[in-house]
Amino acid sequence: MSKNVQKIGVIFGLVVTFGGFLTLLMTWKNIGFTDGFIGAWLSSFALCVLCIAPIGGVIAFIINRLVNLIFPSLSSVKKNIVFGLVMAVMMESIMAVVTTINLHGFMMIKEFVDFWLATFVSALPAGLAISVLMSLVIKPKLAAFWAKPA
């Protein structure tokens, strides 16, 4: 298997694992484990993957640049933690918007904000834990993996 295919596979696996888990939490918070839960979760998951996969890399690039620009004197570990926390909030926000719209449709702004906030907060602890894991363990390993020639 080529190195490029392996790299794509690794990213895809991370998106599926973490995105699936977080959308599961968000869907559960919104509708509970009802008869339509699996279908609602799968549709929210698919929409989140379609939204997040393309823009996640761009957001990560921008946030990484900003963290390095704003905090030039921090150690790389501290920069990775800041990066992870900001990424968690950004990506969870997007996932919560997509999940809220998918499960409840378009609505009045106050109702939307209420549902979005409940959705966001329900998955935030897990998202923050995942972000720290990603920043301190997975990101450095991925950087080393990507640095190897294809």
Disulfide bonds with the S-S distance in Angstrom:
none
